[in-house]
Amino acid sequence: MKDHYDCIVVGGGPAGGSSAALVAEAGFSTLLVEREKVPRFHVGESLMPETYWTFERLGVLEKMERSDFVRKGSVQFISSTGAESQPFFFKEHDPRPCSQTWQVTRSEFDKMLFDNAAEKGAECHDETRVIDVIQEGERVVGVTLKQAGGDVREVGCQVLVDATGQQAFLANRFGLREDNPALHKVAIWGYYRGAHREPGEHGGATIILHTRDKQSWFWYIPLADDVTSIGVVGDRDYLLKGRGAPAAVFHEELDKCPALVERLAGAELVSEFRTAKEFSYTTRQHGGDGWVLVGDAWGFIDPVYSSGVYFALRSGELAADAIVAGLRKGDTSGAQLAGWYDEFSAGTTWMRKLVDAYYNNDFSFGRFLRDYPQHGSNLTDILIGRIFHDGAGRIFDDMDPELVKATAAASAKRRMMAETANSKEPQP
């Protein structure tokens, strides 16, 4: 390891791997460090089709196509009543190869991107932890690293990329993280072998299933070797407060989801249950002199539409372009390194709004699409990840008013029911 690099990338996930590969490929000295031993476990297995273009640019598309990762060609939603939507087949919206994506085992997928960065010229070290950031005034000029053997050393850089995921090293250090109080969600998940899969091309679909009382929902993600990732998501207090061990909570929620119980008939749990807290947050500043945030270090919306890895890859790619341009012209200011954020954030807004609509229990996507069938294509665009263009959010011209109407109507109905119940109570 040298004493100085043009760029240091902290975090060996999709955001860090893509940033490091592209900066190194441009000819700049790049150090990529990951605190854990690679490969390492990570949740977040389902990809969006628009990841295709970043894979193509990174030069890993052929590796993805040769892999044993399950092909994902559709998504499906199952309501609290058990009603199943028609599958959203991506190829019916766009018949090109980019409409098929993958369900990945993250340990293998992340290692592929880590190794790809090394192949592009980045110096890559795992089991290397960042324990401090070095600043000259407001400018970041390096980091203090602790390596696997316990050695501690300072390494300088012109640009530091924080790709530390939900650890959000710089965002927490600089006090930039802001949790979304409306989305204090928790996930409990495990892995099953032998769960039901549909025959044919729908067998690799991500399925989202609501529970009967709409207090939680399940993801259902088919992986290689007949293993399926299954997790339940709900409000933090609802899932964790006074509910007992995660396994018990998972099974209590499973009992409220007959469609999932049916799919798990004869399946075997092959892992422990894991828990992840505080899913959704943003950062109020995304870059500064000598530093930039990418991936989950920038923020995380919610797992319901599988946008996390896509945003990590895309932000890593955009940040790399800004870094390369800045290094070439000698400008590593915050304005240069984070100049791509406005356009990126505008696109992610549509995903955030779709998440908010999903969590509005008074709103029905099925009813909305029956009333506004012209928005079906736009909705599929968002589910694909095709959100970084003019007109990507036109569905909300009609959805936003419908959300307001649905909430108002439901509130009025609840008030009327409460008044009727009160009127029937015996008077003293």
N, C-alpha and C positions, 0 to 999 in steps of 0.2 A: 504494500500500500504506500502510495506517495504522500507527500506533505501537502499537496495542493492539486485541485482539479478545477476544470472549467465549471463542472456541474456535479453536485452530489445529490443523489436521489435516495430518500429514506423511506423504505417500505417496499417489499418485494411482491406485492400483489399486482393486479391488472393495471392499475394506474401507474405504479412505479415502473413495472416492466416495460410498458409502452413508452413512457417518457424517456427512460434510460436508453432504450434501443434506438429511438429516433435521434436523440441528441448525439449519441455515440456514432451512429451511422453518418451524421453530418460532419464528422471529423473532430469533434471536441472531446477532450478527456473527460470521462464520466465514471463516477463511482456509484454503484448501487449496493445498498446495505439492507439486510433484513435481520430483524432481531431473533427470529426463530430459525431452527434447522429446516432447510428446504429439502424435500417437500414438507409442508405443514398443513394441518387441517384448517378448513374454512367453510362456513356456510355460504349459500348464495349460488346455487348450481344452475339456475335457469337463465338462459341468454335471450336477448332480443335479436330479431333478424338483422337490424341495422348494424350490429357488430361486424357484419361481413366486410364492410368497407375498411374498418381499422385492421382487421385480420389481413386483408389483401395488402394494405400498405406496409404492415409489419413483416410481411413475407411468411406468415404462418398459416395461410388459408389451406395450402396443400396438406400440412400436418393435421389441421382440424378435420379435413375430409378423409384422411387415412385413419384417424383415431377410432377407438371403439366407443366414443361418446354417443349417447342416444340422440338420434335426429329428432328435432322438434319442428313440427310443421303447423301446429295449431294451439289454441288455448280454448278453454271452456269454463263456463261459470255455472254453478249449481246454487239455486236460491235456498232460503231458509225453509221453504215448503218442500224442497226436493226436486223442484222443476229444473230440468237441465236445458240450458241454452243450446242452440245450434253451435257446433264448433266453429270458431273463427279460423278457417284455413287460409294461411297467409298467401299461398300460391294463387288462390282465387282472386285475390286483390292485386297481386303482382306475380306473374308466372316466371320471373327470372330466378336464377339460382340463389340470389340474395334473400329470397323469402323463406328459405329453409335455414334453421339455426340448430343449436345443440343444447342438450342438458349435460353439464360437465361435472366431473369429479374435481373439485377445486384444488385439491392437492396436486393432481396431475396437470391440470390446466395452468395453474399459477407457476408451476415449475417449468412448463413449456415456455412461458413468457419470460421467466427469469433466465433460462438458458438462451433464449433468443437474444436477449439483451447482451449476453456475453458474446454470442456469435457476431453481433453487430459491432463489437469493440468495447463494450462497457466492462469495467472491472467489477466483478460481483462477489460479495462476501455475505454469507449467512452467519447466524449466531453472532451478530455484531449490533450492539445496542447504542443508540444515541442517548447520551446522558446530559448533554447541555448544548446550547447554541451559543456561538461566539458572535458578538456584535461590535461594530465600531460606530458609536452613535446609534442611529436608527437602522443602519445597514447591517444585514446578516453577512458575515464573511467566513463562516465555517462552523464546524461542530466538534464536540468532544465525543469520541467513540470509545466504547469498551468492547474488546473482542473476546472471543470464546475462551481464550486462555487467561483472561483477566487483565490483559494489557490495556492501558488507557492512553489515548493519544489525541492530540488536536490535529485536525485536517482542515485546511482552508479551501475556499471555493469562491467563484464569482456568483454562482446561483445555487440556492438550496431548494430542492423540491420536496415538500412534505406530502408523502403518499402513505402515511402511517395508518390509514383507515380510521376506524372509530376511536382509536387511541388519540388521534388528532393532536399530535405533539405540539406543533407551533400554535394552533388555535387555542389550546388550553394554556400554553405558556404565555401567550399574548392576551388572553382573556377575550377571545373573539367568538367563542362558541355560544350559540343561542338555541336552546331547546324549544321545540314547538309544543306549547302546552295542550294543543288540541289533539296531538298524536303521541301521547305518552304510552306507547305500545310496548308489549313484551311478547317474545316468541318462546315457545317450548317445542322442541322437535327431536325426532329420532329417525332411524332408518329401518325399513322393513324389507324382508326378502319374500317374494312370492305374492305380492299384492297384485290385484287385477289390472290387466292392461287391455285396452281395446285392440282388436285385430287391425292390421293395416297401418296406414300412415297416421292415424289418430292415436296410435299406441304410445307415441312419445310426447303427447300433449301435456302442458301444464294445466292442472285443473284447480280452480278456486271454489271452495265449498263453504257456504254460510251455515252456521249452526241454527237450530230451530228458534232460539230466542234472539238471534242476531247480535249476541254479545261477543261473539268471536267468529273467526273464520279459519279454515285449514288450507294450506298449500299441499299439492300432490304432484311431485316431480319425479318422473321415471329416470333412473340412472342405469349405468352398465351393470352387468352381472345380476340382472333381475332384482336390483335393489331400488327402493323408492324412498325419497326424502319426503317426510310428512311432518308438518309443523302446524301448530295452532297459534294464532295471533289475537291478542285482545288488549284492552286497557290494562295498564300495570296494576292498578289496585284491584281490578276485577279478577285477574288471573293469580295474583300472588298474595293478596292480603287475606290472611286467615284461611288459606285453602289447602295447606299441607304441602307434601313433596311434589316436585314437578311431574313425576310419573302419575301420581294420583289425579292431579289437575288435568293432565292430558286426557286421561281415560274418562274423567267426568265430562269433559267437553266432547269427546268422541261419542259418548252415549247420546248427545244432542244432535248428532249428524248421521242419520241412518244411511245416507248415500255413501259415506265413507266407511261405516261399519260393514256395509255390503262388499265394498272393494277390498277390505282387509280380511275377509273370511278366508281362513287357511294360511294367512301370512304370518311370518315369524319376525319378531323384533330382533335385530342383530346389532344393536348399539345401546348405549345408555341414552337417557334423555338429557338434552342440553338446554340451557336458558340464555337468552340474550335480552338485555334491557335497553330502554331509552333509544328506540330506533331512530326517531326523526329529529333532526336539528339542522341548523344552517350556521354560516359564519358571516359576520358583518363586514369583514375585510378579507379579500381573497388573495392578495399579494402585496408585497412591499419591496423596498429596495433590497435586491439580492435574494428574494424568496417568493415562493408561489405555492398555493394549495391545490391538490388534485384529488379526485376520487372521494372516498368517504371522509377524508380530512377536510374537504370543502364542505360537505354536508351529505345528509342521507334523507330521502323522502319517506319511503315505506316499501316493504317487500312485495306488496300485493300485485304489482304489474312487472316485477322482475327487472326493474330499471337499473339496479345498483351497479352491476358489472359493466353494462353499456355506458353509463355515465362515467365510470372509472376509466374505461378505455378511451372514450371520446375526450374527456378532460385531459388525460395524459397526452393524447395526440396534439390537442390544441396548445397545451402548455409547452410541449416540445417545440412546436413551430415558433412560438413567441420567444423561447429561450435561444433557439438557433439564430433567429433574426436579430435578437438583442446582442448576442455575443459577436455576431459578424459586424455590427455597427458600433460596438462598444457602449451599448445602452442596456444596463440591467436594472433600470429603475422599476418601481412598482407599476407605473403606468404602462411600461413596455411588457413586463412579465404577466400582468393580469389584464391586458387590453382586450382579450377575447371573452372575458366573463359576461359582459352585458348580453351579447348574442347567445351565449351558452345558457345563461340564466333565463332568458326569455323563452327558450325552448323547453327548459325543464319546468317552467311555470305550468305548461299544459298538462304535464304528468302530475304535478302537485294538485291541480284542480280536479283531475280525474280521480285521484285518491280521495279527495274531500267528498266527491260525489258518491264514491263507493261506501264511505262510512256514514252517509246520510241515510238512516234507516227508513226515512219517509219517502225516499225517491226510488223509482223503479227504472232501471236502464231498459228493460224490455218494453215497458209502456212508452218510454221516451222515443225509442226507435220505431215503435209502431206509429207514433204521431209524427215523427220527423225522420222518415226513412232515408231522406237525402243525406243524413249525417252518418250513415253506416260506414261509408268509405273513409270519412275523416276519423271516426272512432278506431277503425282498423289501422289507419296510419299511426295513431298514437300508440296503440298496442304493439306495433312493429318497432316504434322508436323513430319514426319519420316525423320529427317535430321541429327541426331546425330550418324552417323555411317560412316565407310569408303565407299566411292563411292556415297555418297548422292548427290554430285554435278557433277556427270559425264555428265549430260545433257549440262552443260556449255562448255564442250569440243567442241561441235558443235554450241551451241547457241551463244557463244561470237563472233566467226568469222562471223556468220550470222548477228548479230547485227551491226557489223562494216560495212559489205557489204550493209546492208539495209540503214544505215545512209549515207554512201557514195553515193549510187545510188540516194537517195532522194535529197541529196544536189546538185548533178550534174543536176538532173532534174529541180530543182528550179533555178539554175544558168542559164540553157538553156532557161527556160521560161522568166526569167528576161531580158536576152539578146535579145530574140525575141521581147519582149514588147518594149524594148528601140529602137530597129531597126525600129519599126513601128511608132515611134513618129515623127511628122513633124519636118524637119530640118529648122533652121533659114535661 
